[in-house]
Amino acid sequence: MSPGDNNGTKLLPLLYLIGAGILCTAAINKWRAVKKSELRHQQHRRLLEEPSKAVD
């Protein structure tokens, strides 16, 4: 066993960690986009339900 053989065993967990970080970041961004879209839809529904006071 040469000294460089140990690097492969350390690289794989690092790649797993980086991959998990990327997946979590993507999931968080998707969740934020869904919540933002949901908030916009709620605001739009409120505007449609309430009569406009500016038209009086």
GIDAGI-V290196 format. One line per field, one symbol per residue. ss: DSSP state (a for helix, b for strand, c for the rest). Layout:
# GIDAGI-V290196
ss: ???
This chain:
# GIDAGI-V290196
ss: ccaaaaaaaaaaaaaaaaaaaaaaaaaaaaaaaaaaaaaaaaaaaaaaaccccccc
